[in-house]
């Protein structure tokens, strides 16, 4: 007995209304009064895309009602799409040349998703007094709202683009853009600072040298000395914090000289016999001494885009499966969408043991993807160990107090070793 489906309908199981991206839902296609049900093929669709084909396991010959289900995980691209199903009764050579097909109604989908930042965040480079635009435009459903947290006590600002007219020293600091909707929240940090001087100097004008000392204790035992070449440029002083400055007025004789600073931790009789001494890099001086109409230099604004790594993953290069002891393999740590990449330190680990630290040589300021590699030669003791990597964005005193750290998944190692005689 052949019975073309009387009715085909589609619905969600235990769900009505909007859906959220990356959550699982179940579609249900109900077919009424069909026989033989084992000859029925049901296909689920999203728009014109087939999502899956299902058949019944029933052996019933009489007309029956049958329900078919399919799990889906909608994404933001599925917002506004229409789900539907189709029931086709395929009876083979003995049946109709055109198998009977009955389709359901169309079921519209509303998918709510988290806000997503545009990958290319606008970072303007301007001079003092210019207008600066910081763009944090994002996409999301529902449409996201924006809140800018400013570095001063100024009121917060709402809007995707923050405009600063006639930018000056008072605008220095960290700006945080928070983008949110009913699904989630993302943030974007942008820091603004002035560089007081770069390039050549003019004789008889005053400039300020700065010596920055990192991670020192006890600071009250520290002595900092500034040098021009081998000549001490200042008397030794006991500092009260980790950043020290000295005003200088270069002359034409200083052209080509190198400025540098030295720190000495003097701990007295209880300390090391040779007090620890750390020196800075050498800073070459170019002194311009010709007559110029106006001996001034522009102050330039430096805007740094800060993007903590979006994701970090680890893998072997050109290798899968077990490894053999005493052979060389290459681990690869991939860091996605990070800026500034030159401030990223990647550390490879085997279990809790650090295997090596790597940094990028790239000078790019915008968010990039970067891969780091490390060669390893596993031994039998490494069998069962787990390899992983960590990316740390170290931004110094101007950055977060706790540098952002993102770790990869753990990669288990199977090391095949030769038999060893007793």
N, C-alpha and C positions, 0 to 999 in steps of 0.2 A: 504494500500500500504506500503510494507516494503522496506526500502532502507538502505543498509549497508553504514556507513560513507565513502564518497569518499576520504576524506583527513583529517588528524588531524595534527595540528601544534601548537607549543608553543612559547611564546614570553613574554617579559616584557612590561607592559603598561607604556608608556612615559619614558622609560629608556633604555639606551644602555651602554655597557662597564662595568667597575668594580663597585662593591657595597661596602658599608661601614657597618661594624658590628653595630648591635643595631638600624639600621634605617629600616623603613618599605618600602617594594616594593610589587608590584602586578604582579602576574603571570597570563597569559591569555592563555586559551586553545581554539582554534578555530576548530570547527567540520563542515565540508562541506557536504551538500547534504545528509541529514539523515532523515529518517522517519520510524515510528512515533517518533518525538523527545521526547515525554514524557516517552518513554521506554528506553531512553539513560541514562547511568550512566558514569560520567567522574571522573577519579581518578588522582590526582596530586601526583608525586613522587619526592623525593630527593634521588638519588641512588636507593636502594631497599626499602626505607622507604616510606610508603604511608602517605601523608600529609593531605588528605581530599577527601571526595566523594561528588559530586554535581549532581543534576538533574535539568531538565528544568521545568519551570512552564507553558510552551506553550501548547496549545491544538491543534496546527496545525496537520493535518493528512498528508498533502503533504510534499515532501522533502523540507527541509529548511537548512539554515546555522545558527549555534548557537555558541555563545561565552560564556565561563565560566571563572570566575576569582577567585583567591585566594590570600589573603595577607600573606606575609611571612616577618620575621625579621631575617636575616641571622646572624650567629655567626662566630667566627674565625674557629670553627670546620667544617663549611660548605665550607671553601675555597677549590676549586678544585672539589667540588661535581657536579653532573649533574642533572638538573631538566628536567622532561618530564611528559607527560600526556597520559592517555589511555582512549579510548571511547569504551564502551561495550553496545551493543544493546540487552537488555534482554526482550524477547517476551513471556516469560512464557511457559506453557505446549504446547501452540499452535505453538511455534516457534522452532528453531533449538535446538537439544540437546546440542550443543556447541555454546553459544551465540557469534555472530561475535565481534571480538575485533580488533581495529585499534589503533596503538600507534604513537606518534609524534616522531620527532627527539630528540636528547639529547642536552640540552642547558647548556654548562659549566658555572660555577660560579667562579668569582674571587672576594674574600672578603678581603678588606683591613681592618686591625684592629690596635688598639693602641698597643704599646709595653707593655708587662706585665713582671714585675720583677719575677725572681725565688723567691719562698717563703723563701727558706733557703739561706740567704745571708752569704757568707763565712766571718767569723770574726776570724782571727788568734790571738792567744795570744803568744807573743814572749818575748825574753829578748833583752836588749839593744845590738845592733850590729847585730841582726839577720835580715833575709830578711822577709818582711811582704807583703802578697798578699791580696788585697781588691778586691773581685769579685762582679761585678754588672751585670752578664750575664742575658739577657732578651730574650723573644721571641716576634715576631711581624711580621706583613705583611703589607708593605714591611719590609725587615730586618732593625732593628733600628740602629741608630748611637749613639755613646757614647761621652760624654764630662765630664771630671772630673774638678771641680773647687777646687783648693788647698788653704789651709789656709794662705799661704805666697804670696809673689808677683811672685812666680814661674809661668812659662807659664802653661796654661791648658793642660790636657793630653787627647788624644782620644784613646779609647780602652776599652773593657769590663773588663779587669783585670788591676788594678793599682799595680805595684810592686815597693816597696821601699827597696833598698838594704842598709844594715847596718843602721837600723833605730836608730834614736837618738832624743835628746830633740828638735832639730830644726824641727822635723816632727810633733810636737804636734799641735792639732787644729782640725777643722771640715772639712771633705772632703765631697763634694757634687757630686754625680754621676747623670747626666741628661741623660735620655734615650728618644730618640724621633724618630718618623718617620712622614710621611705625614698626619697621622691620629691624633696623639696626643703626649703628653710628660708626663713622670713620673720622679720623683726624688727620690734618696736614700741618706740619710745622715749617715756618719760614723764619730765618733769623736775618736781621739787618744790622750791619756795623759799618763804621767809617774807617777807612784807611787814611791816616793822617798824612803819610808821605811815602811815596815810592819814587824810584828813579834818581836822577842827579840832584845834588844840593848846590846852593849858591853860597859863595863865601860871605862871611860876616852876617849871615842869618842864623837864627837859633833853631836847633832841631833837638828832639828828645829820643835818646836811646832807651830801650826797654829790655830788661833781662828777666825772663820768666823761668822759674824753677818749679819743677813738678815733683810732687810726692816726696817731700822731705820732712824729717822729724829728728830731733826737736828743732823747730825753726829758729828759736832764739839763739842757737849755737852756730847759725849759718853766717858766713861772711861772703859778700859779693864784691868782686873787683872788676871794674870796666877797664879795657885796654884799647889803645890805638897802636896797632903793630905790637911791639914789645914794651911800649910805654904805658905805665899805669895812668889812667885818665881820671881816677878818683881816689880819694882816701878810703880805706876799708871802713865799712860801717856795719853795725849790727842791725839787721832788718827786723821789721815787725810783721811782714807777711811775705808771700812767695813771689811777688812781682816788684821789681825795682827799676827806677828810672834815673837818668842822668842827662842834664841839658848840656849840649855841646854847641860851639860856634866854629865850624870848620874854616880853615884858610886855604889858600891855593896850594900850600905845601902839603896839605892832607890829601890831595888828589891821588888816588890809587892806594891809599892806606886801607887797612882792614881793621874793622872794629869787632871786638868779641868780648865775652865776659866769662868769668871763672867763679865757681862757687866752692867754698871750702867749709867742711863741717868740722869745727874745732870743739872737741869734747873734753879737752883737758887731760889730766893724768889718768883718768878712768877710761878714756877712749883709746882708739888705735894709736900706735906710735907715729904712724904717718896719717894725718887727718885725710879723710876722703876728699878728693878734688875732682870736680866735673866741669868741663869747659864746653862752651857753645860752639856752633859753627862760626866761620869767619864771614863778616858782612863787608863786602868791598864798597868803598866810597868813591863816587865820581863827583868832583867839586868843579862847578862851572864858575869861572872867574872873569869871563869877558863882560863888557858893559852891555847890559840889556835894559830896555826901557822900563819894564815893570817886573821886578823879581818876585813873582808870586807863582804859586802852583795851585792847580785845582784840587779840591778834595773830592775823591771818587767814592761812590757808594758800592759796597760789595754785598750782594744778596746771595745767600746760600740756600739752596733747596735741600731740605733734610727729608729723606725717604728711608725709614727703616726697611730692611729686607722684607719683601712681600712673602717670599718662601725660600727655603734652603733644602736642597736634596743632595744625596750622595749616591754614587754608582761607580762601577768599574769601567774603565775605558776598554772597549773591544773584548770584553770577557763576561761570561755568565757561568754559573755553576761552580763546582768545586775547584779549589786551587791545589797546586803541588808545592811541597816545601822546597825552599831554596831557589824558587823561580821568581822572577820579578813581575809585579803587576802594578797598574796605575790606578789610584783612586782619584775620582773627580768630584769636586764640591761645586754645585751650581747655585748661584745666588741671584734671585730674580728681583728686578725693579728696585734698585738701591741707589741712593745719592746722598752725599758725594762718594763715589766708589773708592777714591784714594784714601778715605778714612775708614775703610772696612778692613778688619783683621780676621782672617779665616784660620781656624785651628782644627786640625785633623786629630781624631782620637781613636785608640783601640781600647775599649772598655773605659776606664777612668784615666788612662795614660795618654798624655798629649804627645803626638808624633811629630808635629811641626806647625809653625805659624807662617802664614803667607799674606802678602798685601798686593794690591793692584798697582800697576804703573800708569794706568789710564789717568788722564787729566780732565775727563768729561765731568761736567757739573750736573747735567740732567740725569734722571733715573735711567739706569742701564742694567742689562743682564751680564754677569761676569762668571767665568768658570776658573777654578783653581785646581791644580793637579799635584799629586804627591806619589812618588814611587815607593812601593813596599816590597819586602821579600819575606813572606810568612814562613814561620817554622811550625813544627808539630805542636808547640805549646800554644799556638794561636788558634788551634782547632776549637770551634765553638765561640770564639771571641766575637764581639760586635764592633764594627767600624761605624763612625759617625763624624759629622763635622759641625762647627759652630761659627756663625758670622756675627761679629761685634762691630757696631758703628760707634767709633770713638771720636767724639767731636771736641774734646778738650774742655777748658773752662767755660766756653760759650755754649756748650751743648748740655743735654740732660745730665743731672747728677748721677743717674744710673744709666750708662750707655745701653741702648737697645741691643738685645741679644736674641738671635733666632737660631734654633738648632734643627738639624735634619732628622730624618727617621734613622733607626738603627739597622745596619746591614750585617746580617750574620755571616760568619766565615766558616767554610768547611775546608779543612786542609788535609789533603791526602798525602801520607808520608810512606816512605819505604819501610819494609819490615826491618827490625833491628835484632840481631842475634844476641842471645844472653851472653 
